[in-house]
Amino acid sequence: MNQEVIIVRGNHTLEGDVQISGAKNSALKLMAASILGQGETVLHNVPLISDIEIMAEVLERLGATVKREEHTLRIDTANVNSCETPYELVSKMRASISVLGPLIGRFGEARVAMPGGCQIGARKIDMHLVGLEALGVHFDVDHGVLEATTPQGMKGAHVYLEFPSVGATENMLMAAVTAEGHTAIENAACEPEIEDLANMLNAMGAKVSGAGTSLIEIEGVPLSSLHPCEHTTVGDRIEAGTFLVGGALTGGPLTVRGIDPAFLRMAIMKLRAMGCEVQTGKDWITVSREAPLCSVDIQTLPHPGFPTDLQAQFMLLAALADDVSVITENVFENRFMFAAELMRMGADVTLDDHHAIVRGVDHLQGAPVSSTDLRAGAALVLAGIVADGETSVHHLEHIDRGYEDYAGKLASLGADIRRVAAPSPR
């Protein structure tokens, strides 16, 4: 496949309505959970992104059949007969580790290669293992492959997570639904995607309560009690937040549809603090701005705190705000790699450990830049829309992991943007 680049000419225009896709971080885990259904599960509102394709390949290697009809997936896991996921797929996408829990829940064993994905931090899986070990899972590591067994079967337990890890919460949840007895996950992740997963598991016959809070409780059921289901993925709050930042940058008005505003309470609060007007409805959010952008202080934290996945986008807003903003990254230690690319466009950013001091400038200049991770890539494209001249954004494979037709959606809102084959090196 030829490398492509996105070319943006700054025109300061983003306005209108955009439909938000299903949440990447939810759909991937729903796909993994289908392993427990032992039949054909139907998932609606699944985004057309590369990460979904990789997860489909993972499931197919396990023996499932996956058929796509537009934004609907039909996943038949009746013939899943393997417990091993191949390194060449898992190494491409960290979320592949989420098959660990449902494989253990279904077969009592699993062999899963250690995960890869965005290079934005260590993101160790220790908490996944500690939580599952409390349920009776035994782990060995063999040449980069996690080997999970349940010599005495799985029994419910009370587990306190030292950090509200989304991945650890999800893996424990998908394993514990078939563990004997009662399981409690304390200091659980509270993200909307956790609640979405629990809703699907319950539709499959599981007994989960408290999802979306810091205490999730599970009453184990026999595997034979679980069955396939039909489920619709929630809207992608990070995609929605990205487009809202675009509207804030250019003035809008810009409306995102297909998203629960409650998913973005903290981001909406920060947009208002920066001088934007934000209106909300049942499943839509509109942002507009006439006043200059104000500086803001942001700390990334687990939900319901400010999401780390919107940190790069808000750094871009801060780069064009009056005065000085301070952004503190508490979740992923390498997420400030984006700052170096933004500085190539004229931003004034000073990094100090896990703090970024952002001094607002009058304008940005178009430049060739590279996506360092998924969210950074999306933010750099937005930067090009408000920069002087032309910006070329490289390494689009990062953007394609999480944004469906990103350039097309931005073009529909008025951006001067095109996606083209990268020029051959001379």
C-alpha positions in Angstrom: 0.0 0.0 0.0 1.4 3.4 -1.0 2.0 5.9 1.8 -0.4 8.8 1.8 -0.4 12.3 3.2 -3.1 14.8 4.1 -2.5 18.2 2.6 -4.3 21.1 4.3 -4.4 24.7 3.3 -5.3 27.0 6.1 -8.7 28.6 5.6 -10.0 28.9 9.2 -13.3 27.3 8.2 -15.1 24.5 10.1 -18.8 24.8 10.4 -21.9 22.7 10.1 -23.0 19.3 11.4 -20.9 16.1 11.6 -22.1 12.6 12.5 -19.9 10.9 15.1 -18.9 7.3 14.5 -19.2 4.5 17.0 -16.5 4.5 19.7 -13.3 2.7 18.7 -12.4 2.0 22.4 -15.8 0.4 22.9 -16.2 -1.5 19.6 -12.9 -3.3 20.0 -13.8 -4.7 23.4 -17.4 -5.6 22.3 -15.8 -7.6 19.5 -13.6 -9.4 22.0 -16.6 -10.1 24.3 -18.4 -11.8 21.4 -16.1 -14.8 22.1 -18.3 -15.5 25.2 -21.5 -15.6 23.1 -20.6 -18.9 21.3 -22.7 -17.9 18.3 -23.5 -14.9 16.0 -23.4 -11.6 17.8 -24.5 -8.5 15.8 -22.8 -5.2 16.5 -24.1 -1.9 15.1 -22.5 1.5 14.8 -19.0 0.0 14.3 -16.5 2.5 12.8 -14.7 1.8 9.5 -11.1 2.1 10.9 -8.0 0.0 10.7 -8.0 -1.1 14.3 -11.4 -2.8 13.8 -9.9 -4.7 10.8 -7.0 -5.9 12.9 -9.4 -7.1 15.7 -11.5 -8.9 13.1 -8.4 -10.7 11.9 -7.5 -11.7 15.5 -11.0 -13.2 15.9 -10.8 -15.0 12.6 -7.5 -16.5 13.6 -9.2 -17.9 16.7 -11.8 -19.6 14.5 -14.6 -16.9 14.3 -16.2 -15.6 11.1 -16.6 -11.8 10.8 -18.8 -10.2 8.2 -19.2 -6.5 7.7 -22.3 -4.8 6.3 -21.5 -1.0 6.3 -21.4 -0.2 10.1 -22.7 -3.5 11.3 -20.5 -6.5 12.2 -21.8 -10.1 12.3 -19.4 -12.1 14.5 -20.0 -15.8 14.7 -17.8 -17.3 17.5 -19.5 -20.8 17.6 -16.4 -22.4 16.0 -13.7 -20.6 17.9 -11.4 -23.4 18.7 -8.1 -21.7 19.4 -6.9 -19.9 22.5 -3.8 -18.4 20.9 -3.5 -15.0 19.3 -0.6 -14.4 16.8 2.2 -12.0 17.5 2.1 -10.4 14.0 -1.5 -9.1 14.7 -1.3 -8.4 18.5 1.9 -6.4 18.0 0.1 -4.0 15.7 -2.6 -3.1 18.2 -2.5 -3.0 22.0 -6.3 -3.6 22.3 -5.7 -7.1 21.2 -4.9 -8.0 24.8 -8.6 -7.6 25.5 -9.2 -11.1 24.1 -7.4 -12.5 27.1 -10.3 -12.1 29.5 -13.0 -13.7 27.3 -10.7 -16.5 26.2 -10.2 -17.4 29.8 -13.9 -17.0 30.5 -14.8 -19.4 27.7 -11.9 -21.9 27.8 -10.2 -21.5 31.1 -6.9 -20.9 29.2 -5.3 -18.5 26.7 -2.1 -17.8 24.9 -1.8 -14.2 24.0 1.2 -12.4 22.6 2.4 -9.3 24.5 0.7 -6.2 23.1 1.9 -3.3 20.9 0.2 -0.2 19.6 0.9 3.6 19.9 4.3 4.4 21.3 3.0 6.8 24.0 4.1 5.1 27.1 4.9 1.9 28.9 1.3 1.0 29.6 2.3 -2.2 31.4 -0.3 -5.0 31.8 0.6 -5.9 35.3 -2.8 -4.8 36.7 -4.5 -7.1 34.2 -2.5 -10.0 35.5 -2.9 -9.2 39.2 -6.7 -8.9 38.8 -7.0 -12.1 36.9 -4.7 -14.0 39.3 -7.1 -13.1 42.1 -9.8 -15.0 40.2 -7.5 -18.1 40.1 -5.7 -17.6 36.8 -2.1 -18.7 36.6 0.3 -17.0 34.2 3.6 -18.0 32.6 5.5 -16.0 30.1 7.1 -18.0 27.2 9.1 -16.1 24.7 6.9 -13.0 24.7 3.7 -15.0 25.0 1.4 -14.9 28.0 0.2 -18.4 28.9 -2.9 -18.3 31.1 -4.4 -21.4 32.8 -7.0 -22.0 35.5 -5.8 -25.2 37.4 -8.5 -25.0 40.0 -11.1 -23.1 37.9 -12.1 -19.5 38.5 -13.7 -18.2 41.6 -15.0 -14.8 42.4 -12.8 -12.4 44.4 -12.7 -8.8 45.8 -10.1 -7.0 43.8 -8.8 -3.4 44.4 -7.1 -1.9 41.4 -4.1 0.3 42.3 -5.1 2.5 39.3 -8.4 2.7 37.5 -7.1 1.0 34.4 -9.6 0.7 31.6 -7.9 -2.4 30.1 -7.6 -4.2 33.4 -11.2 -3.5 34.3 -12.4 -4.8 31.0 -10.3 -8.0 31.0 -11.4 -8.8 34.6 -15.0 -8.1 33.7 -15.0 -10.4 30.7 -13.3 -13.2 32.7 -15.3 -12.8 35.9 -18.7 -13.2 34.3 -18.1 -17.0 34.2 -16.2 -17.2 37.6 -18.0 -19.1 40.3 -19.5 -16.8 42.9 -19.3 -13.0 43.5 -16.6 -10.7 42.1 -16.1 -7.0 43.1 -13.8 -4.7 41.2 -13.0 -1.7 43.4 -11.4 1.4 42.0 -12.6 0.2 38.6 -12.4 2.4 35.5 -15.5 4.5 35.0 -15.3 5.3 31.3 -18.5 5.2 29.3 -17.0 2.4 27.2 -16.9 0.2 30.4 -20.6 0.7 30.8 -21.2 -0.1 27.1 -19.3 -3.4 27.6 -21.3 -4.3 30.7 -24.5 -3.6 28.9 -23.6 -6.0 26.2 -22.4 -8.6 28.6 -25.8 -8.4 30.4 -27.6 -8.7 27.1 -25.6 -11.9 26.7 -26.9 -13.3 30.0 -24.2 -12.0 32.4 -25.0 -10.4 35.7 -23.0 -7.2 36.0 -23.9 -4.1 38.1 -22.2 -0.9 38.9 -20.5 -0.4 35.6 -19.7 3.3 35.1 -18.9 3.7 38.8 -15.8 2.8 40.8 -17.3 -0.4 42.2 -18.4 -3.1 39.7 -20.0 -6.2 41.0 -20.4 -9.5 39.0 -22.3 -12.6 39.9 -20.8 -15.4 37.9 -22.9 -17.6 35.7 -22.2 -20.8 33.9 -20.7 -20.4 30.4 -23.8 -22.3 29.0 -26.0 -19.4 30.3 -24.3 -16.9 27.9 -25.6 -16.4 24.4 -25.1 -14.1 21.4 -26.8 -10.7 21.3 -27.5 -7.6 19.2 -25.9 -4.4 20.5 -25.3 -0.8 19.3 -21.9 0.8 20.1 -22.0 4.1 21.9 -20.7 7.3 20.1 -17.0 8.1 20.1 -16.5 10.8 22.7 -12.9 11.4 21.6 -13.8 11.8 17.9 -16.6 14.2 19.1 -14.1 16.1 21.2 -11.7 16.4 18.3 -14.3 18.0 16.1 -15.4 20.3 18.9 -11.9 21.6 19.2 -11.9 22.2 15.4 -15.1 24.3 15.9 -13.5 26.2 18.8 -10.4 26.9 16.7 -12.3 28.4 13.8 -15.3 29.8 15.6 -17.9 27.4 14.2 -20.7 27.0 14.8 -20.0 23.3 14.6 -22.4 20.5 15.8 -21.4 16.9 16.6 -24.3 14.4 16.5 -24.6 10.9 17.9 -22.8 11.5 21.2 -24.1 11.8 24.8 -22.9 15.2 26.1 -22.4 13.6 29.6 -19.4 11.7 28.1 -17.6 15.0 27.6 -18.5 17.0 30.7 -14.9 18.0 31.6 -14.0 18.9 28.0 -17.1 21.0 27.6 -16.2 22.8 30.9 -12.7 23.6 29.5 -14.1 24.8 26.2 -16.3 27.2 28.0 -13.4 28.3 30.2 -11.5 29.1 27.0 -14.2 31.5 25.8 -16.4 29.2 23.7 -20.2 28.9 23.8 -21.4 25.3 24.1 -24.9 24.1 23.7 -26.1 20.5 24.3 -29.0 18.3 23.6 -29.8 14.7 24.1 -27.3 13.4 21.5 -25.6 16.5 20.2 -23.2 19.3 21.1 -22.7 22.6 19.4 -19.6 24.8 19.9 -19.1 28.4 18.7 -16.8 31.2 19.5 -16.6 35.0 18.9 -14.2 36.1 21.6 -10.4 35.4 21.6 -9.3 32.1 23.1 -8.4 32.2 26.8 -5.6 30.3 28.5 -6.5 27.3 30.6 -4.9 24.8 32.9 -5.6 21.1 32.2 -4.7 17.9 34.1 -5.3 14.6 32.4 -7.0 12.1 34.7 -9.0 8.9 34.4 -12.7 9.5 33.6 -14.6 11.6 34.7 -11.4 13.7 34.7 -10.0 15.3 31.5 -9.3 12.6 29.0 -5.6 12.1 27.9 -6.9 11.3 24.4 -7.9 15.0 24.1 -4.7 16.4 25.5 -3.0 17.1 22.1 -6.1 18.7 20.7 -6.4 21.1 23.6 -2.7 21.9 23.5 -3.4 23.1 20.0 -6.2 25.4 21.3 -3.9 26.6 24.1 -1.1 27.4 21.5 -3.4 30.1 20.0 -4.9 31.4 23.3 -4.1 34.6 25.1 -1.5 34.3 27.9 0.0 31.0 29.3 -1.6 27.6 29.7 -0.2 24.7 31.7 -1.1 21.2 30.7 -0.2 18.3 33.0 -0.1 14.8 31.6 -0.8 12.2 34.4 -1.7 9.2 32.3 0.9 8.5 29.5 4.4 9.7 30.0 5.4 10.1 26.3 2.3 11.9 25.1 4.1 15.2 24.7 5.9 13.9 21.6 3.2 15.9 19.8 4.6 19.2 21.1 7.7 19.0 19.0 5.6 18.7 15.8 3.4 21.6 16.9 6.5 23.7 17.6 7.5 23.1 13.9 4.4 25.1 13.1 5.4 28.0 15.4 3.8 27.1 18.7 5.6 28.1 21.9 5.7 25.1 24.2 8.2 24.3 27.0 8.2 20.8 28.4 9.1 20.2 32.1 8.8 16.6 33.0 5.0 15.8 32.8 4.1 19.5 32.4 3.8 21.5 29.2 3.9 25.3 29.5 2.1 26.7 26.4 2.5 30.4 25.6 -0.1 31.6 23.1 1.0 32.9 19.7 -0.8 35.0 17.1 -0.7 32.4 14.4 0.7 29.1 13.2 2.6 28.4 10.0 2.0 25.5 7.7 4.8 22.9 7.7 5.5 19.3 7.0 4.7 17.3 10.2 4.3 13.7 11.2 1.7 12.0 13.3 3.4 10.6 16.4 0.3 8.8 17.6 -3.4 8.6 16.9 -4.6 11.8 18.6 -1.5 13.8 17.7 -2.2 13.1 14.1 -5.8 14.3 14.3 -4.6 17.5 16.1 -2.0 18.3 13.5 -4.6 18.2 10.7 -6.7 20.7 12.7 -3.6 22.8 13.2 -3.2 23.0 9.4 -6.7 24.3 9.0 -5.8 27.4 11.1 -2.2 27.8 10.0 -0.9 30.1 7.3 -0.1 28.4 4.1 0.1 24.6 3.5 0.6 21.8 6.0 1.3 18.2 5.0 0.6 15.5 7.6 2.5 12.3 7.3 2.2 8.8 8.8 -1.6 8.7 8.4 -1.7 5.1 9.6 -2.0 6.5 13.1 -5.0 8.6 12.2 -6.6 5.7 10.3 -6.5 3.6 13.5 -9.2 5.7 15.2 -10.9 8.2 12.8 -13.3 7.1 10.0 -12.9 9.2 6.9 -11.3 12.0 8.9 -10.4 14.1 5.9 -13.8 13.6 4.3 -15.6 14.7 7.4 -13.4 17.8 7.7 -14.0 18.6 4.0 -17.7 18.4 4.6 -17.3 21.1 7.2 -15.5 23.4 4.8 -11.8 22.5 5.3 -9.5 22.9 2.3 -8.1 19.4 2.6 -7.2 16.4 0.4 -5.6 13.0 0.9 -3.0 12.1 -1.7 -0.2 9.6 -2.4 3.0 10.7 -0.8 5.6 11.9 -3.3 8.3 9.3 -4.0 11.7 10.1 -2.3 14.4 11.2 -4.7 
